[in-house]
Amino acid sequence: MSFAEACRAGSARDWDAAVNHPFVDQLLDGTLPDDRLRHYLVQDYQFCDAFVILLGAAVATAPGLGERLRFARVLGAFAADEDDYFTRSFDELGVPPGERAAPELARPTREFDALMREAAGSRSYPVVLAVLLVAEWLYGDWAARGRDRDLAALAPRHRDWIRLHDNPDYNAWVDWLRAEFDNATAAADAEPAAQAFARAVRLERAFFDDALIARTA
Ligand SMILES: Cc1ncc(CO)c(N)n1
């Protein structure tokens, strides 16, 4: 078992709970109420802010030009496609500018933000990779559940969020990140990376929990 697989196995309860979360079930079924999607996307747009910082830290701490360019390309694609998705969905859901830019943060959002900023500040490539890998791999895992569904029947704000996290480019990026994580942790003290990995998985689960239980603003 690779180190990445061992980390995932060590967090299997939280990982599986997140991948099979009722939020994901409802998203895949097209039954997710708009007020829940709205809450989730408003919080996730704040997640994206620190995620861009984390990708920037990956650019800065990667061992060489090849890896640096890989992160830089993903950063560019993220800044375009993902931001377009948010803008379109916020328009459809009638989210006002203030709530897009500076909403009240839910607790898992604050904690995830803190974890990503800490990881970026650590300037440790394995720790940066651990948090990036969880965010991308876990999202790839739940989105892959859509493969045996008729996604064409879904509203674009549901369908596009699933497809952003399950397409050939995205899947190749997750595979690459996983291999990079295995390499980087083989060459360094892996314990801080393993801890960051476990913390990130807990927060992914909490992030979905919050999306379903939080009160509508
Ligand atoms: C909370 C969360 N985790 C992971 C992703 C995918 O990077 C996302 N958009 N939001």
The ligand as an SDF file (V2000), in Angstrom:
LIG
                    3D

 10 10  0  0  0  0  0  0  0  0999 V2000
  -14.3350   21.9540    0.8230 C   0  0  0  0  0  0  0  0  0  0  0  0
  -13.7610   21.6370   -0.5170 C   0  0  0  0  0  0  0  0  0  0  0  0
  -12.8730   20.6350   -0.6230 N   0  0  0  0  0  0  0  0  0  0  0  0
  -12.3290   20.3450   -1.8170 C   0  0  0  0  0  0  0  0  0  0  0  0
  -12.6660   21.0580   -2.9440 C   0  0  0  0  0  0  0  0  0  0  0  0
  -12.0570   20.7100   -4.2770 C   0  0  0  0  0  0  0  0  0  0  0  0
  -10.8430   21.3120   -4.3920 O   0  0  0  0  0  0  0  0  0  0  0  0
  -13.5860   22.0960   -2.7990 C   0  0  0  0  0  0  0  0  0  0  0  0
  -13.9670   22.8470   -3.8520 N   0  0  0  0  0  0  0  0  0  0  0  0
  -14.1190   22.3630   -1.5800 N   0  0  0  0  0  0  0  0  0  0  0  0
  1  2  1  0
  2  3  1  0
  2 10  2  0
  3  4  2  0
  4  5  1  0
  5  6  1  0
  5  8  2  0
  6  7  1  0
  8  9  1  0
  8 10  1  0
M  END
$$$$
